[in-house]
């Protein structure tokens, strides 16, 4: 009798757990389906908890021309989520005794000897004070050529820029750090960076759909590869960064640069990677602990960035991961060690949202506080009544008036001097939510005034950050 009751109890528990997972899957799927329908999501998702995959699905097109669909097998550019693999390559070389984290980078990159105070650890944790190559080369790079890591090194070897701050004194995210790390890997291993990652990381972990891909420099036909998209200005037409009207054409001129981006992968392969990290089956426990250690600047401020990982660490919390945006792709990879929860979101749409808080609320069965409201349908005439120029109350030099136009059921925000091309959709007759990358909340609120004027307020984080008046 006891055995029968125990089996019955286990069966009931299994059915309850199955029901919970099924309910969570439906809720999560509903969130992403709604976001996709509202132009806020286009990509693939994998969400897992305690070793069980709860949602693994694609939404929208991987290729707008062929209408190929995003699936769990679609391959995406990881953007800055690539940095964790660059950092791991350094860890592997450290394991072999080929470098030390305290080594000055001038030991391996003598051309940059004027930065002799910068160490490998500074590059890994973004405490180097190096200038940002994306900003510097955007203004100086020949747009007819595609730059590589060697070009970045030559660029700074000629300029001999001074550091932005004393190494170790501050933390400032800088892509140049990881470009130099990739070059150090090449020089110490004697292998191309792409080949090193393939041989030492991707192949051993059976990440069969993960590789570095310079899609502009060396284009080739790859099955299931996604194309990254942005909106053409003033339109809902999606275009790739190859097209100058995208505003992102610079990504083409630095497509040969690796270390900071350019790893491509699927949600399934990334899950293999996270599983290996959390279980210490690829890196040792001590190596992983060093990668995810919260260190301090020379002034004692915590650095919540390890080796290629953003960190959330403290009493009763430990999460690691990264996000990224590049070449029409937006990515998020995060793992909560205490909850054993993995969230992988890979998108081939520049303005894609990451509903991370809603995901957590679903999995923890807590009340939903909607990050992204559902769009309501309003007549075009109702929306068009808000168009026009709103003069700001700011009288300081350089203050800009706000410009509101209408486009296909949305309001478009610009200023009279700058083209922001921000799209807002209606969530009520007087309030509109912005379509922005990640989960940055932005709202437009309109209020009729007694004298017939119309007041516009721009809200972010629940606070009014600017306002304007349109005269009647």
VMD Tcl script that draws the C-alpha trace (Angstrom):
set ca {
  {0.00 0.00 0.00}
  {2.81 2.38 0.87}
  {4.54 1.63 -2.46}
  {1.32 2.23 -4.38}
  {0.71 5.54 -2.60}
  {4.29 6.63 -3.23}
  {3.97 5.80 -6.93}
  {0.67 7.64 -7.04}
  {2.24 10.66 -5.37}
  {5.13 10.67 -7.83}
  {2.69 10.41 -10.72}
  {0.67 13.34 -9.42}
  {3.85 15.42 -8.96}
  {4.93 14.59 -12.50}
  {1.55 15.63 -13.90}
  {1.61 18.90 -11.92}
  {5.15 19.69 -13.10}
  {4.22 18.86 -16.68}
  {1.17 21.10 -16.41}
  {3.24 23.96 -15.01}
  {5.82 23.65 -17.79}
  {3.09 23.50 -20.43}
  {1.43 26.60 -18.97}
  {4.77 28.43 -18.84}
  {5.47 27.49 -22.45}
  {2.13 28.90 -23.57}
  {2.61 32.11 -21.60}
  {6.12 32.68 -22.90}
  {5.10 31.88 -26.47}
  {2.26 34.40 -26.17}
  {4.68 37.14 -25.07}
  {7.00 36.63 -28.04}
  {4.16 36.17 -30.53}
  {2.64 39.49 -29.37}
  {5.98 41.28 -29.63}
  {6.51 39.89 -33.13}
  {3.08 41.06 -34.24}
  {3.93 44.56 -32.96}
  {7.28 44.90 -34.81}
  {9.18 44.37 -31.55}
  {10.65 40.91 -32.03}
  {12.08 38.81 -34.86}
  {14.33 35.87 -34.02}
  {14.68 32.65 -32.05}
  {14.40 31.89 -28.34}
  {15.48 29.15 -25.95}
  {14.43 29.30 -22.31}
  {15.33 26.48 -19.92}
  {15.12 25.85 -16.20}
  {16.72 23.10 -14.15}
  {17.92 21.32 -17.28}
  {14.51 21.32 -19.02}
  {13.86 23.38 -22.14}
  {10.57 25.23 -21.69}
  {10.48 27.19 -24.94}
  {12.58 26.75 -28.09}
  {11.06 28.49 -31.07}
  {11.58 30.97 -33.91}
  {9.46 33.98 -34.86}
  {9.35 35.89 -38.13}
  {11.59 35.65 -41.17}
  {15.29 34.84 -41.19}
  {15.39 36.27 -44.71}
  {12.88 38.90 -45.85}
  {13.54 38.20 -49.53}
  {13.10 34.42 -49.53}
  {10.60 34.43 -46.64}
  {12.55 31.67 -44.89}
  {11.31 31.39 -41.30}
  {13.32 31.70 -38.13}
  {13.49 28.35 -36.31}
  {15.50 26.77 -33.50}
  {18.07 25.88 -36.19}
  {18.54 29.44 -37.50}
  {22.07 30.83 -37.19}
  {22.50 34.40 -35.90}
  {25.39 36.83 -35.49}
  {26.01 37.02 -31.72}
  {27.36 40.59 -31.74}
  {29.00 41.37 -28.36}
  {27.93 38.01 -26.96}
  {30.96 36.82 -28.97}
  {33.24 38.31 -26.30}
  {32.78 35.37 -23.94}
  {34.45 33.08 -26.48}
  {37.34 35.49 -26.97}
  {37.84 35.56 -23.20}
  {37.69 31.76 -23.03}
  {40.43 31.51 -25.66}
  {42.62 33.62 -23.36}
  {41.78 31.33 -20.42}
  {42.86 28.30 -22.46}
  {46.19 29.94 -23.32}
  {46.66 30.83 -19.66}
  {46.05 27.15 -18.79}
  {48.88 26.20 -21.15}
  {51.25 28.68 -19.52}
  {51.50 30.83 -22.65}
  {50.43 34.03 -20.92}
  {49.58 35.55 -17.57}
  {46.67 37.88 -16.95}
  {49.09 40.40 -15.42}
  {51.23 40.53 -18.57}
  {51.39 43.93 -20.29}
  {49.87 43.79 -23.76}
  {53.09 45.28 -25.17}
  {54.69 41.86 -24.55}
  {52.54 40.42 -27.36}
  {51.71 43.58 -29.33}
  {55.01 45.52 -29.37}
  {53.58 47.98 -31.92}
  {51.44 49.30 -29.08}
  {54.33 49.65 -26.64}
  {53.18 53.17 -25.68}
  {50.28 51.44 -23.87}
  {52.72 49.43 -21.73}
  {50.70 49.89 -18.52}
  {47.70 48.03 -19.97}
  {47.53 44.35 -18.99}
  {45.61 41.42 -20.42}
  {43.38 41.54 -17.31}
  {42.57 45.18 -18.15}
  {41.46 44.13 -21.63}
  {39.31 41.31 -20.28}
  {37.55 43.47 -17.68}
  {37.41 46.74 -19.67}
  {39.65 48.63 -17.27}
  {42.29 49.51 -19.88}
  {41.44 53.11 -20.71}
  {41.87 52.34 -24.42}
  {40.07 54.47 -27.03}
  {37.05 53.00 -28.84}
  {37.99 51.89 -32.35}
  {34.37 51.96 -33.53}
  {34.22 55.71 -32.92}
  {37.74 56.52 -34.12}
  {37.71 54.44 -37.28}
  {34.18 55.49 -38.20}
  {35.58 58.94 -38.82}
  {38.83 57.82 -40.47}
  {38.29 54.46 -42.19}
  {38.22 54.24 -45.99}
  {34.62 53.16 -46.70}
  {35.72 51.27 -49.83}
  {37.86 48.85 -47.77}
  {37.08 46.28 -45.09}
  {39.31 46.57 -42.04}
  {40.77 43.67 -40.02}
  {42.35 43.37 -36.57}
  {45.74 44.12 -38.13}
  {44.30 47.36 -39.50}
  {43.06 48.37 -36.06}
  {46.51 47.76 -34.57}
  {48.21 49.71 -37.38}
  {45.68 52.52 -36.96}
  {46.58 53.07 -33.30}
  {50.28 52.33 -33.76}
  {50.41 55.32 -36.10}
  {48.23 57.63 -33.98}
  {49.73 56.71 -30.58}
  {46.59 57.81 -28.74}
  {46.88 58.53 -25.04}
  {44.78 56.41 -22.69}
  {41.43 57.76 -21.55}
  {42.29 56.94 -17.92}
  {44.90 55.14 -15.85}
  {44.58 51.37 -16.37}
  {42.73 49.71 -13.52}
  {41.31 52.97 -12.15}
  {37.94 52.76 -13.92}
  {35.68 50.37 -15.78}
  {34.55 51.52 -19.21}
  {33.23 49.12 -21.83}
  {35.38 49.33 -24.96}
  {35.33 47.05 -28.01}
  {38.99 47.73 -28.77}
  {39.91 45.57 -25.75}
  {38.54 42.40 -27.32}
  {39.96 43.14 -30.75}
  {43.43 43.17 -29.17}
  {42.68 39.98 -27.19}
  {41.81 38.15 -30.43}
  {45.07 39.33 -31.97}
  {47.01 38.10 -28.93}
  {45.35 34.68 -29.33}
  {46.47 34.55 -32.96}
  {50.05 35.50 -32.18}
  {50.45 33.06 -29.30}
  {48.70 30.11 -30.96}
  {50.01 30.63 -34.48}
  {46.47 30.03 -35.76}
  {43.80 32.30 -37.24}
  {41.42 33.37 -34.49}
  {38.46 31.69 -36.20}
  {40.38 28.43 -36.46}
  {41.46 28.54 -32.82}
  {37.87 28.93 -31.60}
  {36.69 26.19 -33.93}
  {39.36 23.71 -32.87}
  {39.56 24.48 -29.16}
  {35.99 25.43 -28.19}
  {33.26 24.78 -30.74}
  {34.38 21.34 -31.97}
  {35.01 19.80 -28.50}
  {31.57 21.00 -27.34}
  {29.86 19.74 -30.52}
  {28.68 23.26 -31.31}
  {28.30 22.19 -34.92}
  {26.53 25.35 -36.07}
  {28.86 27.88 -34.44}
  {31.66 29.71 -36.24}
  {33.12 33.10 -37.03}
  {31.57 34.54 -40.17}
  {32.69 37.76 -41.87}
  {29.63 38.06 -44.07}
  {30.76 41.17 -45.98}
  {34.44 40.34 -46.26}
  {34.04 36.68 -47.25}
  {30.39 36.03 -48.15}
  {29.34 32.44 -48.76}
  {26.18 30.36 -48.89}
  {25.33 28.93 -45.46}
  {22.23 26.90 -44.75}
  {19.88 28.43 -42.14}
  {21.88 31.67 -41.80}
  {19.86 34.74 -40.87}
  {20.22 38.20 -42.40}
  {20.30 41.14 -39.99}
  {17.83 43.96 -40.57}
  {17.04 47.54 -39.64}
  {14.20 49.77 -40.80}
  {14.66 52.13 -43.72}
  {14.18 55.66 -42.41}
  {10.53 56.70 -42.39}
  {9.36 53.22 -43.36}
  {8.57 49.78 -41.96}
  {10.52 48.25 -44.84}
  {13.41 46.14 -43.50}
  {16.82 46.57 -45.07}
  {20.26 45.13 -44.34}
  {23.24 47.21 -43.25}
  {24.71 46.69 -46.76}
  {22.37 49.45 -47.85}
  {23.60 52.95 -47.08}
  {20.13 54.17 -46.14}
  {20.24 51.85 -43.13}
  {22.46 54.32 -41.28}
  {24.66 51.37 -40.25}
  {26.88 51.14 -43.31}
  {30.00 51.44 -41.14}
  {29.53 47.83 -40.02}
  {30.59 46.83 -43.53}
  {33.91 48.67 -43.34}
  {34.98 46.82 -40.16}
  {33.50 43.43 -41.02}
  {36.94 41.79 -40.95}
  {37.49 42.69 -37.29}
  {37.02 39.77 -34.86}
  {37.13 39.22 -31.11}
  {34.51 41.78 -30.22}
  {31.79 40.25 -32.47}
  {31.39 37.99 -35.56}
  {30.69 34.64 -33.84}
  {27.51 33.13 -35.32}
  {25.47 30.42 -33.60}
  {22.07 28.89 -32.85}
  {20.08 28.90 -29.62}
  {20.74 25.16 -29.25}
  {24.50 25.50 -29.59}
  {24.57 28.33 -27.06}
  {22.62 26.15 -24.64}
  {25.32 23.48 -24.98}
  {27.88 26.17 -24.14}
  {26.04 27.43 -21.06}
  {25.48 23.86 -19.85}
  {29.21 23.11 -20.14}
  {30.08 26.29 -18.22}
  {27.67 25.79 -15.34}
  {28.66 22.11 -14.94}
  {32.42 22.81 -15.21}
  {32.78 20.20 -17.96}
  {34.80 22.49 -20.23}
  {36.56 24.95 -17.96}
  {37.68 23.95 -14.48}
  {35.77 25.24 -11.47}
  {38.61 27.62 -10.60}
  {38.84 28.91 -14.18}
  {35.12 29.59 -14.28}
  {35.23 31.28 -10.88}
  {38.01 33.57 -12.11}
  {36.02 34.38 -15.26}
  {32.99 35.36 -13.18}
  {34.75 37.09 -10.29}
  {33.64 40.59 -9.30}
  {36.86 42.55 -8.87}
  {37.58 46.15 -7.90}
  {39.13 49.21 -9.48}
  {42.17 50.78 -7.83}
  {39.76 53.03 -5.92}
  {37.80 50.05 -4.57}
  {34.72 50.22 -6.81}
  {33.18 46.90 -7.82}
  {33.54 45.83 -11.46}
  {30.46 43.80 -12.40}
  {32.20 42.49 -15.51}
  {34.35 39.38 -15.63}
  {36.01 37.78 -18.62}
  {33.53 38.46 -21.41}
  {30.59 38.30 -19.01}
  {28.33 40.88 -17.41}
  {27.75 39.80 -13.82}
  {25.08 40.06 -11.16}
  {26.63 38.69 -8.02}
  {26.07 39.06 -4.30}
  {24.08 37.66 -1.42}
  {21.60 35.13 -2.87}
  {22.27 36.09 -6.48}
  {24.66 34.94 -9.18}
  {23.97 35.44 -12.86}
  {26.32 35.80 -15.83}
  {25.82 36.61 -19.47}
  {25.93 39.35 -22.07}
  {23.89 41.27 -24.60}
  {24.83 42.62 -27.99}
  {23.82 44.65 -31.02}
  {25.59 44.68 -34.39}
  {24.86 44.52 -38.10}
  {21.09 44.29 -37.68}
  {21.26 41.67 -34.91}
  {20.30 42.01 -31.23}
  {21.23 39.27 -28.76}
  {20.90 38.31 -25.10}
  {22.45 35.31 -23.33}
  {22.01 35.00 -19.55}
  {22.18 32.23 -16.99}
  {21.02 32.38 -13.37}
  {23.19 29.94 -11.42}
  {20.96 29.83 -8.34}
  {17.75 29.20 -10.29}
  {19.56 27.11 -12.94}
  {17.72 29.23 -15.52}
  {18.97 29.99 -19.03}
  {17.58 32.69 -21.32}
  {18.89 32.84 -24.89}
  {17.38 35.40 -27.28}
  {18.89 35.81 -30.75}
  {17.31 38.30 -33.13}
  {17.96 39.41 -36.69}
  {16.27 42.75 -36.13}
  {18.14 45.78 -34.80}
  {15.23 47.14 -32.75}
  {14.30 43.81 -31.13}
  {13.12 43.78 -27.53}
  {14.25 41.51 -24.67}
  {11.25 40.85 -22.35}
  {13.55 39.51 -19.62}
  {11.48 40.70 -16.64}
  {8.32 39.17 -18.08}
  {10.15 35.87 -18.64}
  {11.18 35.78 -14.99}
  {7.65 36.66 -13.86}
  {6.20 33.79 -15.89}
  {8.70 31.23 -14.62}
  {8.21 32.32 -11.02}
  {4.41 32.53 -11.33}
  {4.49 36.12 -10.11}
  {2.12 38.92 -11.23}
  {2.81 40.22 -14.73}
  {3.95 43.84 -14.92}
  {3.90 44.30 -18.66}
  {7.14 45.66 -20.08}
  {5.61 45.87 -23.53}
  {1.92 46.72 -23.75}
  {-0.38 45.36 -26.41}
  {-1.00 47.68 -29.32}
  {-4.55 48.92 -29.72}
  {-6.05 49.89 -33.07}
  {-7.07 53.50 -33.50}
  {-8.43 55.26 -36.60}
  {-5.80 57.05 -38.64}
  {-7.62 60.33 -38.03}
  {-7.26 59.88 -34.26}
  {-3.50 59.39 -34.59}
  {-3.02 62.16 -37.12}
  {-4.50 64.71 -34.73}
  {-1.26 64.46 -32.74}
  {1.07 65.29 -35.65}
  {2.89 68.59 -35.78}
  {5.70 70.52 -34.09}
  {5.77 70.89 -30.31}
  {7.87 73.76 -29.01}
  {9.93 72.85 -25.96}
  {9.89 74.92 -22.79}
  {13.69 74.66 -22.73}
  {15.12 78.04 -23.73}
  {18.79 77.01 -23.55}
  {21.03 77.14 -26.61}
  {20.65 74.08 -28.80}
  {17.17 73.18 -27.52}
  {15.16 71.37 -30.17}
  {11.45 71.32 -30.93}
  {9.70 67.94 -31.10}
  {8.30 66.73 -34.41}
  {5.51 64.11 -34.61}
  {4.43 62.51 -37.89}
  {2.14 59.59 -38.76}
  {3.09 56.27 -40.39}
  {0.92 53.17 -40.77}
  {-0.81 53.15 -37.38}
  {2.19 54.60 -35.54}
  {3.52 58.00 -34.53}
  {7.10 58.83 -35.54}
  {9.23 61.01 -33.28}
  {12.04 63.27 -34.48}
  {13.30 66.70 -33.53}
  {13.52 69.66 -35.83}
  {17.31 69.17 -36.04}
  {17.84 65.42 -35.72}
  {16.28 62.38 -37.38}
  {15.65 59.86 -34.60}
  {12.96 57.95 -36.52}
  {11.55 56.49 -33.30}
  {8.26 54.65 -33.77}
  {5.50 54.68 -31.14}
  {2.36 52.55 -31.12}
  {-0.90 53.36 -29.29}
  {-1.66 51.70 -25.94}
  {-4.51 54.14 -25.22}
  {-6.07 57.08 -27.06}
  {-3.54 59.48 -25.56}
  {-0.49 57.34 -24.70}
  {2.00 55.61 -27.01}
  {4.86 53.20 -26.28}
  {8.15 53.34 -28.16}
  {9.68 50.51 -30.16}
  {13.23 50.39 -28.84}
  {15.98 47.83 -28.59}
  {16.27 45.76 -25.39}
  {13.74 46.88 -22.77}
  {14.24 50.64 -22.58}
  {10.79 52.05 -21.91}
  {9.74 55.21 -23.76}
  {6.32 56.79 -23.96}
  {4.60 59.75 -25.56}
  {1.73 61.23 -23.54}
  {-0.64 63.81 -25.07}
  {-2.86 66.12 -22.96}
  {-5.35 68.64 -24.40}
  {-5.16 72.02 -22.63}
  {-8.00 74.36 -21.77}
  {-6.86 77.00 -24.28}
  {-6.92 74.47 -27.12}
  {-3.17 73.82 -27.19}
  {-1.86 70.25 -27.03}
  {0.84 69.21 -24.57}
  {3.36 66.46 -25.37}
  {5.33 64.73 -22.63}
  {8.19 62.30 -23.20}
  {8.42 59.72 -20.43}
  {11.16 57.26 -19.57}
  {11.48 55.20 -16.41}
  {8.17 56.63 -15.22}
  {9.53 60.21 -15.31}
  {8.93 63.11 -17.68}
  {12.26 63.77 -19.42}
  {11.02 66.49 -21.80}
  {7.84 68.19 -22.97}
  {6.49 70.54 -25.61}
  {3.42 72.50 -26.64}
  {1.68 72.57 -30.02}
  {-0.30 75.72 -30.46}
  {-3.87 75.38 -31.62}
}
mol new
graphics top color blue
foreach p $ca { graphics top sphere $p radius 0.5 }
foreach p [lrange $ca 0 end-1] q [lrange $ca 1 end] { graphics top cylinder $p $q radius 0.2 }
display resetview
